[in-house]
Amino acid sequence: MLVMLFLVSCGNGKKETTSPNVYVSGAMDSLQFVPDSVNLQEEKVADKTVMRTPELFDDFIFNYASDEHLQKQRTVFPLPYYNGEVSQKITAKEWKYDELFANQSYYTLLFDNEEEMELVGDTSLISMQAEWIYLATHMVKRYYFERVEGEWMLEAINLRHMEKGAEENFVSFYAKFATDSLFQSQHIRQPLKYVTVDPDDEFSILETTLDLNQWFAFAPLLPTEKLSNICYGQQNEDNSRKKILKVNGIGNGYANIFYFRKHGGEWELYKYEDTSI
């Protein structure tokens, strides 16, 4: 009996001195010792939480554009493809890898007003569109994505002509504005509102104005062949009287916003923001 009691007491002592798992709190300011079973349970709960987190479209679209294997996985085949009145189905074998804007150093977004800019990053959306706007031909190529069981899938592509209105539309204006310096100088509001990062304090924003010479001295990037766009729910009407063009760099900190409006029957650039870092 004495021997048995001795062995039991040694076994209990060994269990207490065995190094348990260490749990680090989220604030990283305290350590707690928790048993293995609790730690495993937390990992399982964490896994479930990750699975329930909606896949952000912005993260997905960049991965989709840069990963050929993922692109095929996230495309529904046979894929409906509409070219005007003509429709066809593209099989997996016929599909050609589409880089979208992954081979550029920037991508662009279009809005009809500043309120629509707040829609970017909305995780409640289950339907999204990415598109190319071809300036020379006035064609729009739109990719339709749907979120299926938490994952974004490409379900259709539509190529169409832009609607033509009685007045000059924005694409017609912008195509000339981006390539003709004389035309550009005639369609810039004077003085031009200018918003930028304060050179003396990178955490502050400076609001001032630019004259024409200063505008051309800055020579901001203006895409000349095509514009990309991601539709977060903004209207993007072909005949809108106001357009905001946002140019975001890809991995280079470039960030410019150009504000256009119809004034006196003609388009003009009335505000320019450069918050590049």
C-alpha positions in Angstrom: 0.0 0.0 0.0 2.9 2.4 0.9 4.5 1.7 -2.5 1.3 2.3 -4.3 0.7 5.6 -2.6 4.3 6.7 -3.4 3.8 5.9 -7.2 0.5 7.8 -7.4 2.1 10.9 -5.7 5.0 10.8 -8.2 2.6 10.5 -11.2 0.6 13.6 -10.0 3.8 15.6 -9.6 5.0 14.8 -13.1 1.7 15.9 -14.7 1.9 19.3 -13.0 5.4 19.9 -14.0 4.9 19.0 -17.7 5.2 22.2 -19.9 1.6 23.1 -21.0 0.8 25.1 -24.2 1.2 28.8 -23.9 -1.7 31.1 -25.0 -0.7 34.7 -25.9 -3.6 37.2 -25.5 -4.7 39.4 -28.4 -3.2 42.4 -26.7 0.1 40.7 -26.4 0.4 42.0 -22.8 -0.2 38.8 -20.7 0.5 35.1 -20.8 -1.8 32.3 -19.7 -1.3 28.6 -19.4 -4.1 26.6 -20.9 -4.6 22.8 -21.2 -4.1 21.2 -24.6 -7.8 20.4 -25.0 -8.8 24.1 -24.7 -6.1 25.2 -27.2 -7.3 22.7 -29.8 -10.8 23.9 -29.3 -9.8 27.5 -29.9 -8.0 26.4 -33.1 -11.1 24.7 -34.4 -13.3 27.7 -33.6 -10.7 29.9 -35.4 -10.9 27.6 -38.4 -14.6 27.9 -38.5 -14.4 31.7 -38.2 -12.0 31.9 -41.2 -14.3 29.8 -43.3 -17.3 32.1 -42.5 -15.4 35.3 -43.4 -16.5 36.6 -46.8 -13.9 36.6 -49.4 -13.0 40.3 -50.2 -13.5 40.9 -53.9 -10.5 43.2 -54.1 -8.3 40.5 -52.8 -9.9 37.9 -55.1 -9.7 39.9 -58.4 -6.0 40.5 -58.1 -5.3 36.8 -57.4 -7.7 35.9 -60.2 -5.8 38.1 -62.6 -2.3 37.0 -61.7 -2.8 33.2 -61.1 -3.6 31.2 -64.2 -4.5 28.1 -62.3 -6.8 29.9 -59.9 -8.5 31.6 -62.8 -9.6 28.3 -64.3 -10.8 27.1 -61.0 -12.9 30.2 -60.4 -14.5 30.4 -63.9 -17.8 28.6 -64.6 -17.5 26.5 -67.8 -19.0 26.6 -70.4 -18.8 30.3 -69.9 -21.5 32.5 -71.6 -19.8 35.2 -73.8 -21.9 37.9 -75.4 -20.6 40.0 -78.2 -23.4 42.4 -79.1 -26.3 40.3 -80.3 -24.0 37.2 -80.8 -23.7 34.7 -77.9 -21.5 31.7 -77.5 -20.2 29.3 -74.8 -16.5 29.1 -74.0 -15.3 25.7 -72.8 -12.4 25.1 -70.4 -10.2 24.0 -73.3 -11.0 27.1 -75.3 -10.4 29.5 -72.4 -7.3 31.7 -72.7 -5.6 33.2 -69.6 -6.8 36.7 -69.1 -4.4 39.0 -67.1 -7.0 41.8 -66.8 -4.9 44.7 -65.3 -2.3 42.5 -63.5 0.3 43.3 -66.2 0.0 47.1 -65.6 1.5 49.2 -62.8 -1.9 50.7 -62.1 -5.7 50.2 -62.3 -8.5 52.8 -62.5 -12.0 53.2 -61.0 -14.9 55.3 -62.2 -17.6 57.0 -60.1 -20.4 59.4 -60.8 -20.1 61.2 -57.4 -18.0 61.2 -54.2 -20.7 59.3 -52.2 -20.2 56.3 -54.5 -16.5 56.1 -53.6 -17.6 54.9 -50.1 -18.9 51.7 -51.7 -15.4 50.3 -52.2 -14.7 47.3 -50.0 -18.4 46.5 -49.2 -18.4 42.9 -48.0 -22.1 42.5 -48.2 -22.2 42.4 -52.0 -22.8 39.1 -53.7 -22.6 40.3 -57.3 -19.7 42.3 -58.8 -18.5 43.4 -62.2 -15.0 44.3 -63.5 -14.7 46.0 -66.9 -12.5 47.4 -69.6 -13.5 50.6 -71.3 -11.8 51.0 -74.7 -11.3 54.7 -75.5 -10.8 54.4 -79.3 -13.7 52.1 -80.1 -16.1 53.1 -77.2 -16.5 49.4 -76.4 -17.0 48.0 -72.9 -16.0 44.5 -71.9 -17.7 43.5 -68.7 -16.9 40.5 -66.5 -19.7 39.3 -64.2 -18.8 37.7 -60.9 -21.0 36.0 -58.4 -20.2 34.9 -54.9 -21.1 31.2 -54.6 -20.8 29.6 -51.2 -18.4 32.3 -50.1 -16.2 32.2 -53.2 -16.2 34.5 -56.2 -16.8 32.9 -59.6 -16.8 34.4 -63.1 -20.1 33.5 -64.6 -20.3 35.6 -67.9 -18.6 38.1 -70.1 -20.4 40.8 -72.1 -18.8 43.0 -74.9 -20.9 45.9 -76.0 -20.9 49.4 -77.5 -21.4 52.3 -75.1 -24.7 54.1 -75.3 -24.6 57.3 -77.4 -26.4 60.4 -76.2 -27.3 63.7 -77.8 -24.4 65.3 -76.0 -20.7 64.4 -76.0 -20.2 61.6 -73.5 -17.4 61.4 -71.1 -15.4 58.7 -72.9 -15.2 60.8 -76.1 -14.1 63.8 -74.1 -11.5 61.9 -72.0 -9.9 60.2 -74.9 -9.0 63.6 -76.4 -8.2 65.2 -73.0 -5.6 62.5 -72.3 -3.8 62.7 -75.6 -4.1 66.3 -76.8 -2.3 68.9 -74.6 -3.9 71.9 -76.3 -7.4 70.4 -75.8 -6.5 69.5 -72.3 -5.4 73.1 -71.5 -8.7 74.4 -72.8 -10.7 72.1 -70.5 -9.0 72.7 -67.1 -10.8 74.9 -64.7 -8.8 77.9 -63.6 -7.7 78.0 -60.8 -7.7 74.2 -60.5 -8.4 72.9 -57.0 -5.5 70.8 -55.8 -5.3 68.4 -52.8 -2.1 66.7 -51.8 0.0 65.5 -48.8 1.6 68.3 -46.9 5.3 68.1 -47.6 6.1 69.3 -44.0 3.7 66.7 -42.4 2.9 63.5 -44.2 -0.1 63.0 -42.0 -1.8 66.2 -43.1 -3.6 67.1 -46.3 -2.9 70.4 -48.1 -5.6 72.1 -50.2 -4.5 74.7 -52.6 -4.8 75.6 -56.4 -2.7 75.0 -59.5 -2.3 77.2 -62.6 -1.8 75.6 -66.1 1.9 75.7 -66.0 2.0 74.0 -62.6 -0.5 71.3 -63.9 1.8 70.5 -66.9 4.8 70.5 -64.6 3.3 67.8 -62.5 2.4 65.7 -65.6 0.2 63.2 -63.8 -0.5 59.8 -65.2 -3.5 59.7 -67.5 -4.3 56.4 -69.2 -4.7 56.9 -72.9 -5.9 53.6 -74.4 -8.3 52.0 -72.0 -9.7 52.4 -68.5 -10.4 49.6 -66.1 -13.2 49.7 -63.6 -14.7 47.7 -60.8 -18.4 48.1 -60.1 -19.2 48.1 -56.4 -22.7 49.3 -57.0 -22.0 52.7 -58.4 -24.3 53.8 -61.3 -21.6 54.7 -63.9 -24.1 56.0 -66.4 -22.8 56.5 -69.9 -24.3 60.0 -70.1 -23.6 61.2 -66.5 -22.7 64.9 -66.1 -20.0 64.2 -63.6 -17.2 61.7 -63.5 -14.5 60.8 -61.0 -11.5 58.9 -62.3 -9.3 57.3 -59.6 -5.9 55.9 -60.6 -4.4 53.6 -58.1 -0.9 52.2 -58.4 -0.3 48.5 -57.9 2.4 48.1 -55.3 4.0 51.5 -55.9 2.0 53.9 -53.6 0.6 56.0 -56.6 -2.8 57.5 -55.8 -4.4 60.2 -58.0 -8.0 61.3 -58.3 -9.4 63.4 -61.2 -12.7 65.2 -60.8 -14.6 66.1 -64.1 -17.9 67.8 -64.7 -20.0 69.3 -67.4 -19.9 73.1 -67.3 -21.5 75.3 -69.9 -22.1 72.2 -72.1 -18.5 71.0 -72.0 -16.5 68.8 -69.8 -13.8 70.2 -67.6 -11.3 69.0 -65.0 -12.1 71.1 -61.9 -10.3 69.2 -59.1 -7.2 67.1 -58.8 -5.9 65.0 -55.8 -2.5 63.5 -55.5 -2.0 61.6 -52.2 0.8 59.3 -53.5 3.2 58.1 -50.9 
